[in-house]
Amino acid sequence: MEKKLDPQHLDVLSFARDGHVLQGQGALADCLRLDEEKYGDVLQAGPVLWRLQGRTVPQSGGADQIWLDLQASVALPMQCQRCLTPVLETVQAERSFRFVADEATAAALDDEAEEDILVLSRDFDAWTLIEDELILALPLVPLHEVCPEKIPMSAVDPEFEAAAERPNPFGVLAGLKTGTPK
C-alpha cells in the first residue's frame, strides 16, 4: 500500500530516502501572502504549479545528505511600473535545499555552504516553502515588454511654462521700491 504524501506534513527523511516525487497545483488564494501581491481583478491569476523531489547524496565516511528539490511557478497579475496598468508576470522558483539534523548544525553550515540549509523534520510544511520561494522570486519591477498604451516620456507642464514667462513678483516689488519695474 502506497502512503499518501501531503506537502503540508512531509516527512523529509523518508521522502528523500525513497526518492519520492510530489507535484500538483494549488489555488493562489491558498497562498495568502503571495495573493496580496496580486494587482486588481482585470487579469486572471493562474494556478500555483509545483514539484518536489527528494533525493540523497552519498557521503564517504558519513551519513547520506538529504536534499529536497523544488520547482514552482504561477502567473500573477501585477502592476506595470512603466504604464501603471495590469501585467501578467510568470513567477518561477527553482531551488535545492539540504537538510541537517538540528538548528546548531544549520547555523554552523549556513555561512560556508553555497546551498540553502534547513532543519530536518518529520512534519515539514513544504507548501509554505513553495510560497516563500515564489515570493522571493517576484520581479522587483514588473513591466510589460511593450506597454499597451503610449506613455508620455516628457514632464512638460504648459502651466509651468506659462508661469516662467510671467514677471517675477519679487522683481516687481523691488522695482516699485526703486521706481523702475524689473
BELGISUL-V490209 format. One record per run of one state. SS is the DSSP state (H for helix, E for strand, L for the rest). FROM is the first residue (numbers start at 0). LEN is the number of residues. If there is no record, write none. Layout:
BEGIN
ss={SS SS}
from={FROM FROM}
len={LEN LEN}
END
This chain:
BEGIN
ss={L E L H L E L H L H L E L E L E L H L E L E L H L H L H L}
from={0 9 10 11 17 20 26 27 30 31 35 47 57 64 79 85 100 102 110 115 119 123 124 125 136 157 165 168 178}
len={9 1 1 6 3 6 1 3 1 4 12 10 7 15 6 15 2 8 5 4 4 1 1 11 21 8 3 10 4}
END
